Amino acid sequence: MPRIAVTIPNAPVPAGPYSHGVVAGGFLFTAGFGPQDPTTGQVVPGGVYEQTQQVLRNIQNVLATSGATMDDVVKVTAHLEHLDEDFAEYNRAYAEFFTAPYPVRTTVGSHLANILVEIDVVASLPESGARA
C-alpha cells in the first residue's frame, strides 16, 4: 500500500522529521498538532479554549489539502496538559468544529512542552476527493 506524505505551507513547520500527515489506505492520518500559529510559529495566546481552536484550525488546513473536512474525521486523540481543570473549555472549543455523528475520541492527560493541548486525527478520504 503506497503512502503519500502531506506537508503544507499553511500549517506549523514540523518540529522534527515528520510530515503533517500521511495518506494511506483511503485515510489521512495527521501528526499531533499544537496551538502554533502557522504564520509566526508562535503559540497562540490564551488558555486551552483558544489553543484548542488553533489546533483544530491547523488540522482543518491539512484535511483540506486532501479534499477532506472535519466531517470526514473518524478518530480524534487529544492530549491535555491539565486534564481535570481544562477539559470543559477544551470540549467547548471542540464542539465548535465537530457535528454529529461525532468521531470517536480519546482524551488523556499528558505532560506537554509549553502548550496546553495537542491533537491528532484520522480522516476517511472522500472517494472523489483530491489526494495529496
C-alpha positions in Angstrom: 0.0 0.0 0.0 1.6 3.3 -1.0 1.9 6.1 1.5 1.8 9.8 0.4 3.3 12.4 2.8 1.4 15.6 3.2 3.3 18.8 4.2 1.7 22.1 3.6 2.7 25.8 3.9 -0.3 26.9 6.0 0.4 24.6 9.0 3.1 25.0 11.6 6.5 23.8 10.4 7.2 20.3 11.7 9.5 20.4 14.8 11.2 17.2 13.7 11.5 14.6 11.0 7.8 14.0 10.3 5.1 15.0 7.9 1.9 17.0 8.7 0.0 13.9 7.6 0.2 10.7 5.6 -2.4 9.4 3.2 -2.7 5.6 3.2 -5.5 3.1 2.6 -8.1 5.7 1.9 -7.4 7.6 5.2 -5.4 10.7 6.2 -3.5 10.3 9.4 -2.3 13.6 10.8 0.6 14.4 13.1 -0.1 15.7 16.5 -0.7 19.4 16.2 -0.1 22.0 18.9 -1.5 25.5 19.0 1.1 27.3 16.9 0.1 30.0 14.5 1.3 28.7 11.1 2.4 32.2 10.1 4.5 33.2 13.1 5.3 29.7 14.6 4.3 31.1 18.0 1.9 29.5 20.4 -1.4 31.5 20.3 -2.1 33.5 23.4 -4.9 32.5 25.8 -6.0 29.4 27.6 -6.9 25.9 26.5 -10.1 27.2 24.7 -8.1 29.4 22.3 -5.3 26.9 21.9 -7.8 24.1 21.0 -9.4 26.4 18.4 -5.9 26.9 16.8 -5.0 23.3 16.9 -8.3 22.4 15.1 -7.7 25.1 12.5 -4.3 23.7 11.8 -5.9 20.2 11.4 -8.6 21.7 9.1 -5.8 23.0 6.8 -4.2 19.6 6.5 -7.5 17.9 5.9 -8.4 20.4 3.1 -5.3 19.6 1.2 -6.6 16.1 0.7 -10.2 17.1 0.0 -11.4 16.3 3.5 -13.3 18.3 6.2 -13.9 17.8 9.9 -17.0 15.8 8.9 -14.6 13.2 7.5 -12.7 12.7 10.8 -13.4 9.3 12.3 -10.9 9.3 15.2 -9.5 12.0 17.5 -6.7 11.7 20.0 -6.2 14.6 22.3 -3.7 15.3 25.0 -4.3 18.0 27.7 -1.7 19.3 30.0 -4.3 19.8 32.7 -6.9 17.2 32.0 -9.2 17.8 35.0 -9.1 21.6 35.0 -9.1 22.2 31.2 -11.5 19.5 29.9 -14.6 21.7 29.9 -13.0 24.6 27.9 -11.3 22.1 25.5 -14.6 20.4 25.0 -16.4 23.7 24.3 -13.9 24.6 21.6 -14.0 21.0 20.2 -17.8 21.2 19.9 -17.4 24.2 17.5 -15.6 22.1 15.0 -17.4 18.7 15.0 -21.0 17.8 14.4 -23.0 14.6 14.8 -22.3 11.9 14.1 -19.2 12.7 16.1 -15.8 10.9 15.6 -14.6 8.5 18.3 -12.3 10.3 20.7 -9.7 9.6 23.3 -8.6 12.5 25.6 -5.8 11.9 28.0 -3.7 14.0 30.4 -0.1 14.3 29.2 2.9 16.4 30.0 3.3 18.8 27.1 6.1 21.2 26.3 4.9 24.7 26.9 1.4 24.1 25.4 -1.9 23.1 26.8 -3.3 20.8 24.1 -2.1 18.6 21.2 -4.5 16.7 18.9 -4.1 14.3 16.0 -6.9 12.8 13.8 -7.7 10.1 11.3 -10.0 11.1 8.5 -11.7 8.9 5.9 -10.9 10.5 2.5 -13.9 11.2 0.2 -13.9 8.8 -2.8 -14.0 11.7 -5.2 -11.7 14.0 -3.1 -8.3 15.1 -4.2 -5.4 13.1 -3.0 -2.2 14.8 -1.6 
